[in-house]
């Protein structure tokens, strides 16, 4: 099941008197020479390993949404 958490947070911010100014994507990656390499957190990797051990398909998150809100 997909939950649009950034969308829900944007709506909550708007109901609280803010305006969504920007919605950006922050890649969880680094650079090694000219190559982008994944930089998943230990927690994310551990959760995926545990799920896969129980035969539950999971992927490691590759990005985070960054919401910028400003006052009206």
NUGURO-525596 format. One line per field, with one value per residue: x, y negated, z of N, C-alpha, C, O, CB in turn; residue number from 1. Coordinates in steps of 0.001 Angstrom, whole numbers, plus 500000, padded with zeros to 6 digits. Atoms other than C-alpha are relative to their C-alpha. Last residue first. Glycine has a CB too. Layout:
# NUGURO-525596
n.c1 <- c(X_...)
n.c2 <- c(Y_...)
n.c3 <- c(Z_...)
ca.c1 <- c(X_...)
ca.c2 <- c(Y_...)
ca.c3 <- c(Z_...)
c.c1 <- c(X_...)
c.c2 <- c(Y_...)
c.c3 <- c(Z_...)
o.c1 <- c(X_...)
o.c2 <- c(Y_...)
o.c3 <- c(Z_...)
cb.c1 <- c(X_...)
cb.c2 <- c(Y_...)
cb.c3 <- c(Z_...)
num <- c(NUM_...)
This chain:
# NUGURO-525596
n.c1 <- c(500842_501207_499800_501243_499689_501056_499695_500671_500917_500147_498899_500353_499411_498894_499816_499159_500779_500561_501357_499817_499664_501199_500948_499466_500168_501426_500377_499461_500723_501361_499929_499673_501140_499613_501065_500077_500915_501094_501097_499467_498688_499208_498757_498884_499171_499495_498622_499547_498755_499927_499243_499151_498914_500143_498799_499673_499430_501087_500913_499364_500036_501387_500239_499337_500776_501239_499703_499692_499350_500503_499243_500837)
n.c2 <- c(500742_500576_501353_500728_501334_500989_501173_501210_500574_501451_500661_501347_501036_500725_501396_500809_501198_499883_499486_498718_498991_499722_499247_498643_499269_499720_498948_498725_499623_499621_498671_499955_499666_500220_500090_498754_500149_499044_500520_500417_499366_499913_500747_499493_499412_498645_499908_498633_499564_498567_499095_500842_499187_499788_500120_501383_500658_500167_501006_501311_500354_500383_501285_501036_500167_500679_501415_500732_501235_501137_501238_501179)
n.c3 <- c(500963_499425_499464_499753_499493_500157_499183_500458_499021_499901_500707_500442_499148_500616_499615_500901_500321_501359_499797_499313_501017_500800_499167_499788_501263_500172_499043_500474_501216_499635_499402_498578_499144_498611_498999_499230_498865_499873_500826_501291_499943_501224_499977_500788_498951_500224_499539_499774_500630_499691_500870_500840_500549_501435_500821_500310_498824_499024_500547_499884_498581_499689_500667_499198_498772_500358_500268_498775_500420_499237_500119_500000)
ca.c1 <- c(500989_503922_506387_506722_509676_509098_512065_511161_513725_515516_516861_514745_515832_513473_511214_509810_508506_510011_510581_514358_513426_511700_514659_517143_514966_514702_518469_519251_516930_518347_521959_521146_521282_524108_523886_526807_526807_529889_532316_534934_532833_529851_527250_523679_520460_518962_517084_513921_512282_508823_508867_506782_503903_501926_501482_498476_497973_495603_498373_500893_498525_498043_501829_502256_499651_501379_504763_503245_501679_500930_501335_500000)
ca.c2 <- c(467024_468543_470603_474302_476102_479833_482153_485613_488289_490476_493966_495930_499562_501959_504561_507973_509884_513394_513235_512865_510170_508176_508475_507419_504465_503268_503598_501608_498789_498681_498688_495695_495917_494161_495273_494464_491844_492256_489625_490144_491609_489348_489796_490920_490542_488275_485243_484555_481158_479772_475991_473121_475060_472378_472307_471585_474892_476258_475614_477476_480422_480488_480468_483240_485398_484840_485729_488901_490167_493661_496603_500000)
ca.c3 <- c(504553_506448_504462_503743_502165_501779_501231_499969_500710_498201_497478_499961_500150_498423_500009_499058_502086_502159_505953_505364_502833_505553_507933_505232_504218_507829_508337_505186_506226_509770_508522_506337_502563_500773_497144_494827_492058_489891_488613_491369_494164_494655_497339_497519_499449_496816_498135_496163_496368_497090_497250_498676_500219_502030_505794_508000_509799_507126_504591_506734_507064_503290_502756_505351_503586_500248_501754_503289_500064_501367_498989_500000)
c.c1 <- c(500204_499231_498662_500342_498674_500462_498934_500317_499350_499083_499902_501221_499647_500514_501188_500037_500874_499042_499249_498651_500218_500280_498742_499027_500518_499736_498526_499568_500473_499219_498589_500060_500456_498797_500565_498922_499880_499146_498745_498851_500589_501323_500691_501212_501165_500852_500454_501466_500275_501176_499826_500764_500772_501179_499659_501270_500466_500483_498815_499091_500623_499860_498586_499805_500613_499131_498750_500371_500243_500790_499323_500882)
c.c2 <- c(498510_499233_499475_498599_499261_498685_498949_498873_498791_499635_498485_499313_498639_498957_499433_498537_499120_498863_500124_500654_501370_501085_500363_500861_501428_500794_500373_501156_501352_500472_500499_501447_500053_500225_499835_499848_501354_499686_500859_499393_499828_500674_500126_499108_500689_500446_501452_499962_501465_500532_501435_500846_499147_500858_500224_499792_498578_499277_499761_498892_498624_499580_499512_498612_498913_499734_499200_498541_499123_498777_498893_498758)
c.c3 <- c(500141_498942_500512_500492_500106_500613_499711_500980_499364_501159_500074_499395_499406_500978_499236_500442_499114_499661_498678_500280_500625_498975_499210_500803_500154_498723_499849_500895_499477_498774_500324_500482_501457_500904_501409_501080_500683_501221_500109_499188_498610_500298_498652_500204_499314_501176_499820_500395_500315_499204_500475_498989_498999_499540_498534_499194_499710_501254_500927_499503_500234_501458_500301_499395_500883_501217_499624_499721_501224_499573_500803_500000)
o.c1 <- c(499583_499822_497597_501371_498015_500984_498877_500300_499972_498361_500817_502312_499725_499762_502104_498992_501919_498108_498030_498575_499907_499479_498238_498791_499883_498901_498183_499215_499660_498543_498264_499495_501607_498326_501635_498803_499614_499664_497860_498303_500158_502008_500210_501115_501212_501659_499968_502291_499669_501143_499647_500843_500228_502325_498581_501762_501082_499677_498358_499023_500108_499156_498391_499648_499889_498546_498607_499871_499519_502018_498117_501815)
o.c2 <- c(497731_498660_499933_498384_498999_498658_498401_499069_498099_500478_497787_499336_498445_498454_500159_497927_498644_499045_500291_501877_502387_502006_501481_502019_502369_501699_501554_502229_502204_501500_501659_502343_500376_499297_500355_498785_502363_499407_500781_498365_500481_500340_500807_497993_501914_499677_502348_499369_502051_500561_501696_500491_498723_500600_500716_498667_497941_498712_498627_497822_497822_498616_498334_497636_498119_498659_498049_497660_498155_498771_498681_498643)
o.c3 <- c(499418_498026_500099_501132_499099_501727_498610_502195_498558_501691_499636_499965_498192_501814_498848_500667_499558_498880_498661_500400_500004_498809_499319_500457_499679_498718_499900_500404_499120_498829_500073_499856_501753_501561_501727_501691_500031_502303_499257_499585_497659_501265_497747_500717_499202_501698_500511_499700_501212_497974_501665_497813_497979_499909_498200_499103_500565_501993_501066_500107_501013_501760_500602_500129_501484_501350_500039_500420_501456_499656_500682_500795)
cb.c1 <- c(498514_500343_500597_499103_501029_498675_501448_498456_500734_499454_500026_499438_501560_499564_500210_499480_499539_499276_499225_500780_501251_499509_499618_501358_500742_499204_500281_501525_500177_499277_500880_498967_499364_500573_499113_501390_498590_500543_500435_500664_499920_500230_500918_499630_499183_500814_500138_499785_501178_498646_501502_500978_499452_499941_501075_500110_501157_499411_499501_501307_500732_499040_500213_501496_499921_499229_501029_501136_499143_500114_500139_499047)
cb.c2 <- c(500339_499085_499037_500751_499232_500483_499446_500222_499615_499419_500437_499169_500176_499337_499861_500095_499230_501329_499090_499805_499581_498725_499184_499935_499276_498695_499541_499936_498928_498822_499981_499202_501357_498574_501241_500355_499469_501429_499914_501208_501537_498603_500493_500081_501006_500071_499534_500885_499126_500771_499617_499190_501309_498633_501001_499251_500811_501365_500428_499978_501063_501163_500125_500304_501331_500818_499890_500688_499249_500241_499589_500002)
cb.c3 <- c(500195_501180_498913_501034_499066_500655_499704_499873_501330_498684_498549_501176_500125_498666_501539_498550_501307_499849_500956_501316_499224_499296_501251_500724_498838_499975_501446_499931_498917_500668_501278_500821_499573_500197_499939_500643_499542_500086_498542_499238_500434_499388_501133_498502_500900_498694_501501_498737_500464_499647_499973_500861_499324_499216_500458_501243_500530_500382_498620_499230_500837_499696_498468_500129_500771_498985_498883_500744_498943_501545_498522_501212)
num <- c(72_71_70_69_68_67_66_65_64_63_62_61_60_59_58_57_56_55_54_53_52_51_50_49_48_47_46_45_44_43_42_41_40_39_38_37_36_35_34_33_32_31_30_29_28_27_26_25_24_23_22_21_20_19_18_17_16_15_14_13_12_11_10_9_8_7_6_5_4_3_2_1)
